[in-house]
Structure formats: C-alpha cells, structure tokens
Amino acid sequence: NAGVMQNPRHLVRRRGQEARLRCSPMKGHSHVYWYRQLPEEGLKFMVYLQKENIIDESGMPKERFSAEFPKEGPSILRIQQVVRGDSAAYFCASSIQDNEQFFGPGTRLTVL
Amino acid sequence: QKEVEQNSGPLSVPEGAIASLNCTYSDRGSQSFFWYRQYSGKSPELIMSIYSNGDKEDGRFTAQLNKASQYVSLLIRDSQPSDSATYLCAVIPSGTSYGKLTFGQGTILTVHP
C-alpha cells in the first residue's frame, strides 16, 4: 500500500531554469497540499488542490509558481525561472477530506 | 504574535523519562490540532490528532488539548533514543473547511541513553 509518492527526490537546477515537482497522493485520497520548508524555517502552506481544481493558493508566491492536479496523473508544482531563494524542501501531503494529512518524502530543490 | 508557538527547545531528556512538548496557538476558533515528528532530512510523520478538550492516548504518546487556554501538548512516556527528532505542532485555523495546516517552528527533542 504505497504512501504519498514524490519525484524527483532531489533536483538541481541552475538559476533561470524550470523545476517540475510531482506528487501522487495516497490511494483514495483526493485532496493534495503542497508545503515548503526553507532551511532553518518551519513548514509553510503553499497550495491546496482537488482534482482539476485549485482550492486555495494563498501561500504560493504570485509569480513563477503554479500548481495543478489534473484529472489523470500526479499533481505538479511548477517553478519557472528558479532563483537561489527557491532552494528548499517541497513536501506534498494528501488526505481523504479535511482530515489527517500524510506527507510524501519530499523533493529537495537546489538552485545553483 | 506567531500563530502557532512551540517551546523553544532544544529539549533533552534521559532515556525512560517523560518528554513534554508544548504548543500555544493564537486563533481561538481553531478546532483541529496535530502533532508531527520529523527526523533530520526526512518528511513529517503524523503522530497524533486531537479535536476535543482533554487527553488522547496512543501507546506511549498522549496529546492534551485545552481550548480555553489555547494550549496543546504532547507527552512521550518512556522516552527512547529513537524518539530524538523535531516535533511539529500544527493547527487548522478557524474559517477553513479544509486542512490548511499552520505549523509551529518545531521543538528539537534529544533522548540520551
């Protein structure tokens, strides 16, 4: 019984490149959340999605960041024109409804 | 004032002792509270959820909630070196019908043999 899956686990990008982070929720879970953990900082909410809908993106930077959760396939967090300040661990979590969230292993993004 | 505050730590306890982790929150209308454990370099792992005032026990872990005092705690009995990790308190704010978690900064716990 697979948990939340994220890939890649580690991603290295040069400044100005694009980063695509993928998340497959646990089986039966239709709610997906993305969080970011900057070095020496706490976890911060970014965006909440259900299938084909962005419900709340209040925690996501207005520029360069976007997220989707298509009808088929994983949820994608996309960061365009990455900068060094985007270096962080990005975690995806899923839940059945507004209940307990289970986290994936995360993607560690390093921007050179 | 931070939305969710945890005792600053780090907290060090001997093996076999009780570790007490505390968390206060500013949103009086919050209804859902969670404790996560995060090992270094790993992802958060859900330990406990609590929604009602009082105590909730699960094995060596007990969560305590006092909504009047806006306080939630986690007790770990018979602490083991494997409990050494960062413990994160998380709250779902009022007015949110879904799980938009707000996290505290975490408390680092070290259990020494």
Interface residues (C-beta under 8 A of the other chain):
Chain A: H31 Y33 Y35 E41 G42 L43 K44 F45 Y48 I55 D56 F91 A93 S95 Q97 D98 N99 E100 Q101 F102 F103 G104 P105 G106
Chain B: S32 F34 Y36 K42 S43 P44 E45 L46 S49 L88 A90 I92 T96 S97 Y98 G99 K100 L101 T102 F103 G104 Q105 G106
